[in-house]
Amino acid sequence: MESINPATGEVVDTYEEPSDDDIEEALRRASQTADSWAETSFADRRTLMNEAADVLRGRTDQYAELMAEEMGKPITQGRSEVEKCAWVCEYYAERAEEHLQDEVVGSEPNAHTLVSYEPLGPVLAVMPWNFPFWQVFRFAAPNLAAGNVGLLKHASNVPGCALAIEEVFRDADFPEGAFQSLLVGSSEVENLLADGRVKAATLTGSEGAGRSIAQNAGRNLKKTVLELGGSDPFVVLDDAPMEQTVESAAWARVQNSGQSCIAAKRFIVVEDAYEEFLDGFINELESYEIGDPLDEDTDIGPQARPDLMEDLHEQVEATVEAGAQCHTGGEPLDREGAFYPPTVLTDIPRDSPAAREETFGPVAAVFEVADEEEAIELANDMKFGLGASVWTEDLERGERFARKFESGGAFVNQMVKSDPRVPFGGVKASGYGRELGRPGVREFVNRKTIWVQHGVGSISLGE
């Protein structure tokens, strides 16, 4: 398995894939550790989770450089990603016990009934390359805090990140087997899901990968959480605070070089605000610095792999050929590395790739609509439903509008984001289940009903 720098094409490092015996040993360790880890107190888990946060912060520059080298993330954004991972560890150190405390339920006067939240055991996480630390930690932190153990199958282009994350938990003194990275290809996932020691699975990735995971897990009657693609609408109403809206819109499209499921991809602007928004949006995008991800001044780095950039460019070309107008960008940069500039398309046919597909890179599709009603109709006319945002000076109007989005999250005057304190996930083709917040830590637990009868109970009539 090779790690290749997308900015230079140079091999960063090579890694040996595990043998069948290595995988078997990892599964044995995970199963063995799961029993003892489930019995560990919340106080002990809290100490270790806080230690993991300390390890992360102590290696911020090291891990940010690793992300820059393996998948091209601008180094300043990499540092922010490491800090966010430390935050989610601290959040669940503080809140996991509260979120998972027994829930007493009223039943009969002479009975004590409650719901207990108990860990399932080893959980398989199939994770993507675009946020190679954060998307793993938003799985790992709640699940380790809940008493589960983790098995990570990371994307094949970020093996160094996968091993570094395992290193974090090892150096934070988590027990051996509590979190392991398996440098295996996608073909091994089916076998892992079929193994009885793996109790559940989560995936962040493409719609196709999600269908495959769900099918294989379903065949083995194992629960899954899927966070899949998105083509998030960014709706600009006629009373939007334009300066803030334009700045946020541009960054919402190009953060992480545009490679984010929750990036704003379809900008839906009512006609009264359209010209002002479009002019400001293009100017803001053209002001960003494109370059070496290790350079402190870089805003936009390369696409993570040359083939991904080629796929993105094909979507742009097909959309323009269908009749769209390209205002800026639209061609790979004539330089070494997989660099694609911010690109703005307008007059987009509704059946073209930029309107119907997820564009995973810095390509913005801008639509002009007549009014608020047409805006929400277009926003929801998409198979995806991950995040959405609306921009307006009238906050009550914004909240009413936000409730109409068919999405897992809706934001008013704020970029779509994931935050440890609130649940995150999607609907429709963007997946199901939730990560983060209270719902996230309760996804992979057994919600066990416990009924304690005082005295002689009544005769049950069964189901």
C-alpha positions as CSV (number, residue, x, y, z in Angstrom):
1,M,0.0,0.0,0.0
2,E,1.5,3.3,-1.1
3,S,1.0,6.8,0.2
4,I,1.5,9.4,-2.7
5,N,1.8,13.1,-2.2
6,P,-0.9,14.6,-4.6
7,A,0.9,17.9,-4.8
8,T,4.1,16.4,-6.2
9,G,3.3,12.8,-7.2
10,E,6.1,11.5,-5.0
11,V,5.7,8.4,-2.9
12,V,5.5,9.4,0.8
13,D,5.9,5.9,2.1
14,T,5.0,2.3,1.5
15,Y,3.2,-0.1,3.9
16,E,2.9,-3.8,4.0
17,E,-0.7,-5.1,4.0
18,P,-1.5,-7.6,6.8
19,S,-1.6,-11.3,6.2
20,D,-4.7,-13.4,7.0
21,D,-3.0,-14.4,10.2
22,D,-2.4,-10.8,11.1
23,I,-6.1,-10.0,10.6
24,E,-7.1,-13.0,12.7
25,E,-4.9,-11.9,15.5
26,A,-6.4,-8.4,15.3
27,L,-9.9,-9.8,15.6
28,R,-8.9,-12.0,18.4
29,R,-7.4,-9.1,20.3
30,A,-10.4,-6.9,19.7
31,S,-12.8,-9.6,20.9
32,Q,-10.7,-10.3,24.0
33,T,-10.3,-6.6,24.9
34,A,-14.0,-5.9,24.3
35,D,-15.0,-7.9,27.4
36,S,-12.7,-6.2,29.8
37,W,-13.1,-2.7,28.3
38,A,-16.9,-3.0,28.6
39,E,-16.4,-3.4,32.4
40,T,-14.1,-0.4,32.7
41,S,-15.6,2.5,34.7
42,F,-16.6,5.8,33.1
43,A,-14.1,7.4,35.4
44,D,-11.3,5.3,33.9
45,R,-12.5,5.9,30.4
46,R,-12.7,9.6,31.1
47,T,-9.0,9.7,32.1
48,L,-7.9,7.9,28.9
49,M,-10.0,10.0,26.6
50,N,-8.5,13.2,28.1
51,E,-5.1,11.7,27.7
52,A,-5.8,11.0,24.0
53,A,-6.7,14.7,23.6
54,D,-3.4,15.6,25.2
55,V,-1.5,13.3,22.8
56,L,-3.2,14.9,19.8
57,R,-2.4,18.4,20.9
58,G,1.2,17.5,21.5
59,R,1.5,16.3,17.9
60,T,-0.6,18.9,16.1
61,D,2.1,19.9,13.7
62,Q,3.3,16.4,13.0
63,Y,-0.2,15.1,12.2
64,A,-1.1,18.3,10.1
65,E,2.0,17.7,8.0
66,L,1.1,14.0,7.6
67,M,-2.4,15.0,6.2
68,A,-0.8,17.6,3.9
69,E,1.6,15.0,2.5
70,E,-0.9,12.1,2.2
71,M,-4.0,13.8,0.9
72,G,-3.1,17.5,0.3
73,K,-4.9,19.2,3.1
74,P,-3.6,22.8,3.6
75,I,-1.5,22.7,6.8
76,T,-3.5,25.4,8.7
77,Q,-6.7,23.4,8.1
78,G,-4.9,20.2,9.2
79,R,-4.0,21.9,12.6
80,S,-7.6,22.8,13.0
81,E,-8.6,19.2,12.3
82,V,-6.3,17.8,15.0
83,E,-7.7,20.3,17.5
84,K,-11.3,19.3,16.7
85,C,-10.3,15.7,17.3
86,A,-9.0,16.6,20.7
87,W,-12.2,18.5,21.4
88,V,-14.4,15.5,20.6
89,C,-12.3,13.3,22.9
90,E,-12.8,15.8,25.7
91,Y,-16.5,16.2,25.0
92,Y,-17.2,12.5,25.4
93,A,-14.8,12.3,28.4
94,E,-17.1,14.8,30.0
95,R,-20.5,13.8,28.7
96,A,-20.5,10.0,27.9
97,E,-21.6,8.9,31.4
98,E,-24.4,11.4,31.3
99,H,-25.6,10.4,27.9
100,L,-25.5,6.7,28.8
101,Q,-26.9,6.7,32.3
102,D,-29.7,4.3,33.1
103,E,-33.1,5.7,32.1
104,V,-35.8,4.9,34.6
105,V,-39.2,4.2,33.0
106,G,-42.5,4.2,34.8
107,S,-44.4,0.9,34.7
108,E,-46.1,-0.7,37.7
109,P,-46.2,0.6,41.3
110,N,-44.5,-2.6,42.5
111,A,-41.8,-2.7,39.8
112,H,-38.5,-0.9,39.1
113,T,-38.0,-0.7,35.3
114,L,-35.2,1.0,33.4
115,V,-33.3,1.0,30.1
116,S,-29.6,0.3,30.4
117,Y,-27.2,1.3,27.6
118,E,-24.6,-1.4,27.2
119,P,-21.7,-1.7,24.7
120,L,-21.9,-4.1,21.8
121,G,-18.2,-5.0,21.4
122,P,-16.0,-4.6,18.3
123,V,-17.3,-2.1,15.7
124,L,-15.8,-1.8,12.2
125,A,-15.3,1.7,10.9
126,V,-14.8,2.2,7.1
127,M,-13.5,5.7,6.8
128,P,-12.6,8.1,3.9
129,W,-9.5,10.2,3.2
130,N,-10.9,13.7,3.0
131,F,-10.9,14.4,6.8
132,P,-8.6,11.5,7.7
133,F,-8.4,12.2,11.4
134,W,-11.7,13.9,12.2
135,Q,-14.0,11.4,10.6
136,V,-12.3,8.6,12.5
137,F,-12.3,10.4,15.8
138,R,-16.0,11.3,15.6
139,F,-16.5,7.5,15.4
140,A,-13.8,6.5,17.9
141,A,-14.4,9.0,20.7
142,P,-18.1,8.2,21.4
143,N,-17.7,4.5,20.8
144,L,-14.6,4.0,23.0
145,A,-16.3,6.2,25.7
146,A,-19.3,3.9,25.5
147,G,-17.2,0.8,26.1
148,N,-17.0,-0.5,22.5
149,V,-13.7,-1.2,20.8
150,G,-12.8,0.0,17.3
151,L,-11.5,-1.7,14.1
152,L,-10.5,0.9,11.4
153,K,-10.4,0.2,7.7
154,H,-9.2,3.5,6.5
155,A,-8.9,4.8,2.9
156,S,-6.0,3.2,1.1
157,N,-4.4,6.6,0.3
158,V,-3.9,7.6,3.9
159,P,-2.3,4.6,5.6
160,G,0.1,6.8,7.6
161,C,-2.9,8.6,9.1
162,A,-4.5,5.3,10.0
163,L,-1.5,4.1,11.9
164,A,-1.0,7.5,13.5
165,I,-4.6,7.3,14.9
166,E,-3.9,3.9,16.4
167,E,-0.7,5.4,17.8
168,V,-2.7,8.1,19.6
169,F,-4.8,5.6,21.6
170,R,-1.8,3.3,22.3
171,D,0.2,6.2,23.6
172,A,-2.7,7.4,25.7
173,D,-2.5,4.0,27.5
174,F,-5.7,2.5,26.1
175,P,-5.6,-1.3,26.5
176,E,-4.1,-3.2,23.6
177,G,-6.9,-4.1,21.1
178,A,-9.1,-1.1,22.1
179,F,-8.5,0.5,18.8
180,Q,-6.7,-1.1,15.8
181,S,-6.0,0.0,12.2
182,L,-6.2,-2.7,9.5
183,L,-4.3,-1.7,6.4
184,V,-6.6,-3.8,4.2
185,G,-8.3,-3.1,0.8
186,S,-12.0,-2.8,0.3
187,S,-12.2,-6.4,-0.8
188,E,-11.6,-7.5,2.8
189,V,-14.6,-5.6,4.3
190,E,-17.1,-8.3,3.4
191,N,-15.1,-10.9,5.3
192,L,-14.8,-8.7,8.3
193,L,-18.5,-8.1,8.4
194,A,-19.2,-11.8,8.2
195,D,-17.0,-12.5,11.2
196,G,-19.1,-13.0,14.3
197,R,-16.7,-11.1,16.5
198,V,-17.5,-7.8,14.6
199,K,-20.8,-6.6,16.1
200,A,-21.6,-3.6,13.9
201,A,-20.2,-1.3,11.3
202,T,-20.2,2.4,10.3
203,L,-19.1,4.0,7.0
204,T,-18.5,7.5,5.8
205,G,-18.1,7.4,2.1
206,S,-19.9,7.2,-1.3
207,E,-23.5,6.1,-1.9
208,G,-22.2,3.0,-3.7
209,A,-19.9,2.0,-0.7
210,G,-22.8,2.6,1.6
211,R,-25.1,0.3,-0.3
212,S,-22.4,-2.4,-0.3
213,I,-21.8,-2.1,3.5
214,A,-25.5,-2.1,4.2
215,Q,-26.1,-5.1,2.1
216,N,-23.3,-7.2,3.6
217,A,-24.1,-6.1,7.2
218,G,-27.8,-6.8,6.6
219,R,-26.9,-10.3,5.4
220,N,-25.2,-10.8,8.8
221,L,-27.9,-9.0,10.8
222,K,-25.5,-6.3,12.0
223,K,-26.4,-2.7,12.6
224,T,-24.9,0.0,10.5
225,V,-24.6,3.8,10.5
226,L,-24.0,5.4,7.1
227,E,-22.9,8.9,6.3
228,L,-22.8,9.2,2.6
229,G,-22.6,11.9,-0.1
230,G,-24.2,15.2,-0.2
231,S,-24.9,18.1,-2.6
232,D,-25.8,20.7,0.0
233,P,-28.0,23.7,-1.0
234,F,-26.9,27.1,0.2
235,V,-30.0,29.3,-0.2
236,V,-29.6,33.1,-0.4
237,L,-32.9,35.0,0.2
238,D,-33.5,38.6,-0.8
239,D,-32.7,40.0,2.6
240,A,-29.4,38.1,3.2
241,P,-26.6,40.0,4.9
242,M,-24.6,40.0,1.7
243,E,-21.0,40.6,2.8
244,Q,-21.2,37.8,5.4
245,T,-23.1,35.6,3.0
246,V,-20.6,35.9,0.2
247,E,-17.6,35.2,2.4
248,S,-19.2,32.2,4.0
249,A,-20.4,30.9,0.6
250,A,-16.9,30.9,-0.8
251,W,-15.3,29.2,2.1
252,A,-18.2,26.7,2.4
253,R,-17.3,25.6,-1.2
254,V,-13.5,25.5,-1.1
255,Q,-12.7,24.5,2.5
256,N,-10.6,21.3,2.4
257,S,-10.0,22.1,-1.3
258,G,-13.8,21.5,-1.9
259,Q,-13.5,17.9,-0.8
260,S,-16.2,17.6,1.8
261,C,-19.6,15.8,1.9
262,I,-21.1,18.8,3.7
263,A,-19.6,21.5,1.5
264,A,-22.1,23.8,0.0
265,K,-22.3,22.7,-3.7
266,R,-25.5,24.2,-5.0
267,F,-26.0,28.0,-4.5
268,I,-29.6,28.9,-4.9
269,V,-30.1,32.6,-5.0
270,V,-33.4,34.6,-5.4
271,E,-33.4,37.0,-8.3
272,D,-33.3,40.2,-6.2
273,A,-30.0,39.2,-4.7
274,Y,-28.5,37.2,-7.6
275,E,-26.2,39.7,-9.4
276,E,-24.8,41.1,-6.2
277,F,-24.1,37.6,-4.8
278,L,-22.6,36.2,-8.0
279,D,-20.2,39.1,-8.4
280,G,-19.0,39.0,-4.8
281,F,-18.8,35.2,-4.8
282,I,-16.6,35.1,-7.9
283,N,-14.3,37.8,-6.5
284,E,-14.0,36.1,-3.2
285,L,-13.1,32.7,-4.8
286,E,-10.5,34.3,-7.0
287,S,-8.8,35.8,-4.0
288,Y,-7.8,32.5,-2.5
289,E,-4.2,31.2,-2.6
290,I,-3.7,27.9,-4.4
291,G,-0.5,26.1,-3.7
292,D,1.7,23.8,-1.7
293,P,-0.4,22.4,1.2
294,L,2.7,22.7,3.5
295,D,2.8,26.5,2.8
296,E,1.2,28.5,5.6
297,D,-0.4,30.9,3.1
298,T,-2.2,28.2,1.1
299,D,-6.0,28.3,1.2
300,I,-6.6,25.6,-1.5
301,G,-4.4,22.6,-2.0
302,P,-4.4,19.8,-4.6
303,Q,-7.2,17.3,-5.1
304,A,-6.4,14.2,-3.2
305,R,-5.7,12.0,-6.2
306,P,-5.2,12.7,-10.0
307,D,-8.1,10.4,-10.9
308,L,-10.4,12.4,-8.6
309,M,-9.5,15.6,-10.3
310,E,-10.1,14.0,-13.7
311,D,-13.6,12.9,-12.6
312,L,-14.4,16.4,-11.3
313,H,-13.2,18.0,-14.6
314,E,-15.4,15.6,-16.6
315,Q,-18.4,16.7,-14.6
316,V,-17.6,20.4,-15.4
317,E,-17.0,19.7,-19.1
318,A,-20.3,17.7,-19.4
319,T,-22.2,20.5,-17.6
320,V,-20.7,23.2,-19.9
321,E,-21.4,21.1,-23.0
322,A,-25.0,20.8,-21.8
323,G,-25.3,24.6,-21.8
324,A,-23.9,26.0,-18.6
325,Q,-21.7,29.1,-18.5
326,C,-18.3,28.9,-16.7
327,H,-17.3,32.3,-15.1
328,T,-14.0,31.3,-13.6
329,G,-11.8,28.2,-13.4
330,G,-13.0,25.2,-15.4
331,E,-9.6,23.7,-16.3
332,P,-6.9,21.9,-14.2
333,L,-4.0,24.2,-13.4
334,D,-1.0,23.9,-15.7
335,R,1.4,22.9,-12.9
336,E,2.7,19.8,-11.2
337,G,0.2,18.1,-9.0
338,A,-3.5,17.5,-9.0
339,F,-4.6,21.2,-8.7
340,Y,-8.1,22.3,-9.7
341,P,-9.1,26.0,-9.3
342,P,-12.3,27.3,-7.8
343,T,-14.9,27.1,-10.6
344,V,-18.3,28.8,-10.9
345,L,-21.0,27.6,-13.2
346,T,-24.3,29.3,-13.9
347,D,-27.3,28.7,-16.3
348,I,-27.0,25.1,-15.4
349,P,-29.4,22.6,-17.0
350,R,-31.3,20.8,-14.3
351,D,-30.3,17.4,-15.7
352,S,-26.6,18.1,-16.0
353,P,-23.9,16.6,-13.7
354,A,-23.4,19.8,-11.6
355,A,-27.2,19.9,-10.9
356,R,-27.8,16.2,-10.2
357,E,-24.4,14.7,-8.9
358,E,-22.1,15.5,-6.1
359,T,-19.1,17.5,-7.3
360,F,-16.3,16.6,-4.9
361,G,-14.0,19.5,-5.5
362,P,-14.0,23.4,-5.7
363,V,-16.9,23.6,-8.2
364,A,-19.9,25.8,-7.4
365,A,-23.2,25.5,-9.2
366,V,-25.1,28.8,-8.9
367,F,-28.9,28.9,-9.6
368,E,-31.1,31.9,-9.9
369,V,-34.7,31.4,-8.7
370,A,-37.7,33.7,-8.6
371,D,-38.6,33.5,-4.9
372,E,-38.5,31.6,-1.7
373,E,-40.9,28.9,-2.9
374,E,-38.9,28.0,-5.9
375,A,-35.7,28.1,-3.8
376,I,-37.0,25.3,-1.4
377,E,-38.4,23.3,-4.3
378,L,-35.0,23.3,-6.0
379,A,-33.1,22.7,-2.7
380,N,-35.1,19.5,-2.1
381,D,-35.0,18.3,-5.7
382,M,-32.0,16.1,-5.1
383,K,-31.5,12.5,-4.0
384,F,-29.1,13.6,-1.3
385,G,-30.1,15.1,2.1
386,L,-27.1,15.7,4.3
387,G,-26.9,19.4,5.2
388,A,-28.4,22.7,4.1
389,S,-28.2,26.4,4.9
390,V,-30.3,29.5,4.4
391,W,-29.2,33.1,4.7
392,T,-31.5,36.0,5.7
393,E,-31.6,38.9,8.1
394,D,-34.9,37.7,9.4
395,L,-34.1,34.9,11.8
396,E,-37.7,33.7,12.3
397,R,-38.0,33.5,8.5
398,G,-34.8,31.6,8.4
399,E,-35.9,29.1,11.0
400,R,-39.2,28.5,9.2
401,F,-37.3,28.0,5.9
402,A,-34.8,25.6,7.6
403,R,-37.6,23.4,8.7
404,K,-38.6,22.8,5.1
405,F,-35.2,21.4,4.0
406,E,-35.1,17.6,3.5
407,S,-31.8,17.2,5.3
408,G,-30.2,15.8,8.4
409,G,-29.0,19.3,9.4
410,A,-30.2,22.8,8.6
411,F,-28.3,26.0,9.4
412,V,-29.4,29.6,9.4
413,N,-26.7,32.1,8.7
414,Q,-24.1,29.5,9.4
415,M,-22.0,27.0,7.3
416,V,-23.0,23.4,7.6
417,K,-20.7,21.7,10.1
418,S,-20.3,18.7,12.4
419,D,-20.0,19.6,16.1
420,P,-19.5,17.1,19.0
421,R,-22.4,18.5,20.9
422,V,-25.2,17.9,18.3
423,P,-26.1,14.9,16.2
424,F,-24.8,14.6,12.6
425,G,-26.1,12.6,9.7
426,G,-28.3,12.6,6.7
427,V,-31.5,11.4,5.1
428,K,-32.4,10.0,1.6
429,A,-29.3,8.9,-0.3
430,S,-27.1,10.6,2.3
431,G,-27.5,7.7,4.7
432,Y,-29.0,7.0,8.0
433,G,-28.1,6.9,11.7
434,R,-26.4,9.7,13.6
435,E,-22.9,10.4,14.8
436,L,-22.0,12.8,17.7
437,G,-24.1,14.3,20.5
438,R,-26.3,12.1,22.6
439,P,-27.7,10.1,19.7
440,G,-24.3,9.3,18.3
441,V,-23.0,7.7,21.5
442,R,-26.2,5.6,21.7
443,E,-26.0,4.2,18.1
444,F,-23.9,1.1,18.9
445,V,-25.2,0.1,22.3
446,N,-27.7,-2.5,23.5
447,R,-30.8,-0.6,24.8
448,K,-31.6,-3.2,27.4
449,T,-34.9,-3.2,29.3
450,I,-34.4,-4.3,32.9
451,W,-37.6,-5.0,34.9
452,V,-37.2,-5.7,38.7
453,Q,-40.5,-6.9,40.2
454,H,-41.1,-6.3,43.9
455,G,-43.2,-9.0,45.5
456,V,-45.4,-11.3,43.5
457,G,-45.9,-10.2,39.9
458,S,-49.0,-10.5,37.8
459,I,-49.3,-13.3,35.3
460,S,-48.0,-12.1,31.9
461,L,-50.1,-12.5,28.8
462,G,-46.9,-12.7,26.7
463,E,-46.3,-10.6,23.6
